[in-house]
Amino acid sequence: MKKKLMALLFGSALVLAACGGGDDNADNGDNGDTADNGADTEEPADNGEGTVDTAAAEEIYNNNCSMCHGADLSGGAGPDLRQIGGKYSKEEIVNIIKNGMGNMQAVNISDDDANTVAEWLAAKQ
C-alpha cells in the first residue's frame, strides 16, 4: 500500500512539474551571485552567427525540460534529445517548444529562451 501511495505521489509531482514553469519573474533564490553550473567556460549569447550561450541554454533546459527529457537529454517521459538536431532544425524545435507535439504540451517560456534552447538542441547531432 505504501509503495502505491508513493508511486501516486511521485507521479502526481512529475505531472505537475512536467514541461511547466517559465515564470521569468519568479524568485528563484538567486541573490545575484554567480552560481557554478559545472561549466568552465561560457560561450557568448547568440549573435546571429551560430554561437549560443550554452550555460543559459542548459539552465533553461534544466528548469523547463529535464523533468521529461532527462538531465542528460537521454529521455524518460519524453523522447531522447541527444541527437535531436539531426532530426529537426532550430525553427522546428522552436515550434515544438512553443506549440507542443504529441503528448508534449507547449512550454510557457519567452521566445528568446525558446530560441536559445532550440539553437543549443539543434547543434546536437
N, C-alpha and C positions, 0 to 999 in steps of 0.2 A: 504494500500500500504506500509506503514512504517513497519507494522508487517511482511509482506512478505520479505521485504528487510532485516530486522533484522534477520529473520529466515535464509535467504540465507547466510548472512554474518557469522552468528553463525555456521551454518552447514559447510560452507567452512573452517572456522577456525578449527572446530573439525576434519574434514577430513585431513587437512594439519598437524595437531598435532598428529593424531592418531598413536599410536604404533611406532612413529619415534624417532628421536634423536640418541643418542648413540655416539655422538662425544665426546669422553672422554677427548679431549684436549681443548674443548670449554671453554671460560672464563665465568664462571657462577657467577662471582662477589664474589667468596669466597676469602677472604683475609687471610685465614689461621686460623681465629678464629673458635672455635668450636661452631657450631650452636646448639641450644636447639631444639631437634625434639620431645620433649614431653616424651621421654623415660628416666626413672630414672636410668636404668642400661643398660649396653651394654654387650651382650654376646660375647664370643671370636669368631674369624673367624673360618671357617670350618677347623677342624684339622683331618678330616677323621674318627672321632668318632661320627659323627652325630650332632655336635654343629654348629650353623651358626650364623653369625653376623647379628642379627635381624635389627639393625639400618641401616646397609649397605643395606640389602635386601629391607627394606622399602623405602630407598632413591632411589634405582634403580627402584623399582616398581613405586613409585610416579613420577619419571622422564620419564618413558617409557611406563607404562601400565595403570595407573589410569584414563587416559582420556577415555578409552573404558570400563575398568572393574570396575571403581568407586574407590574413595579414600578409601572406607571401604570394598573393594572386592565384593560388592553386585551386580555388573554388571551394565549394561547400554547398550551401543552399543555392548559390548562384554558380554559373559556369566558371571554369578556369580562364583567367585573363593573361596568363604568362606569354602567350603568343597572339594576342587579340589583334595586334597591328597588322598581322599577315592576313587577317580576315576582313577587317573593317578599316576604313580611312578615318582620319581625325573627324571629319564632318559627320560621318555615320555614327561614330562613337558619341559625339556631342548630341546628336539626335536621340540616340538610345538613352543617354543620361537624362535629357530634358523631357522625353516623352514616354520612356519605358519601353519594354519589349518582352513578349511572352508573359511570364509570371512576375517580371520586374516592374515595379511601379516607377513613375517618374521621380527623380531625385530633386528635392527642393533646394537647389544651390544657385548661386549667381551665374550669369552667363560667363563671366571671367573665370570663375572656378571650374565650370564645366569645360571651358576651352583649355585650361591648364591641365586638368586631369586627362582630357582626350588627347592632347598633344603627347603627354607622357605615355599613355597607354598605346597610342598609335606607333610609337617607336619600339614597342615590344613585339618583335617578330621572330 
